């Protein structure tokens, strides 16, 4: 028996469909909050969205609602 580290979902690359959803949600919230030109704020929001996605949130509306709530 060998000790092989278990892969965590967070360690796997996102399929292009999931990445596209995350990007669309990121753009929409960035525009809504007026942070498109604030690189640090956009990066923080991207990490939140990616974290939610890694936890299993897949629906764009749900991602937007949960990620947007962190901006309020």
BELLINZI-V454718 format. One record per pair of residues at least 6 apart in sequence whose ideal C-beta (glycine too) atoms are under 6 Angstrom apart, sorted by the first residue. I is the first residue (numbers start at 1). J is the second residue. If there is no record, write none. Layout:
BEGIN
I	J
I	J
END
This chain:
BEGIN
9	54
10	54
21	60
22	49
22	53
25	49
25	60
25	63
25	64
26	46
26	49
29	67
29	68
30	36
30	42
33	71
35	41
35	42
48	67
48	70
49	63
49	67
52	63
52	66
57	63
END
